[in-house]
Amino acid sequence: MSSLVVEQTWLVLVDLLTDLKNKGIDVPTSINENMRLLRTSINFYKADTTHPDMMKELKRINDSTNSIQDPLLSLAQDVSEEYYGEWLEKLKKVSQGEEIYKTSKTKSRFMVGAPPGFNAARVTLKEPLAEERVQDIAEDNNLIIEFVEDNVIAIYGHGDNVKNGLKKIGSFFKDY
């Protein structure tokens, strides 16, 4: 199985949410925000599932999933019992470890290890920049910049410094 049960459950809930909206059902806007937060939590959990603190994170993910799943299933039941049954069956299958949705096997892009109190940004460059140019921007703006790949950099620093650094890096790629 290439994806976690919580991730498959999230995918089923996203599909249900989308289908309900396509049917013209009024879904509370808080569910959208909770879905985004849940996805972020899942990515955080996937970054290192073996870490001892991740058991607490998994419990929080399951609680969040339930708080989203219950109102969505209630809305599905309002559509029809058959419709409700279809979605309940999908959720049952993923809870038993069946993979309904294929997920990409790319490494999570969740940034871990940012120094406490620092903001972080990850930038995929159109084309690689010379390391000297990047280091100059880092020094000028009080930033920590590290190359993740040839064309991907991670930037750490205080809010305004990160913004200014991003603007300077972006200026290399403006088409005039």
Secondary structure by P-SEA (a helix, b strand, c coil): ccccaaaaaaaaaaaaaaaaaaacccccaaaaaaaaaaaaaaaaaaccccccaaaaaaaaaaaaaaaaaaaaaaaaaaacaaaaaaaaaaaaaaaaccccbbbbcccccccccccccbbbbbbbccccccaaaaaaaaaacbbbbbbccccbbbbbccaaaaaaaaaaaaaacccc
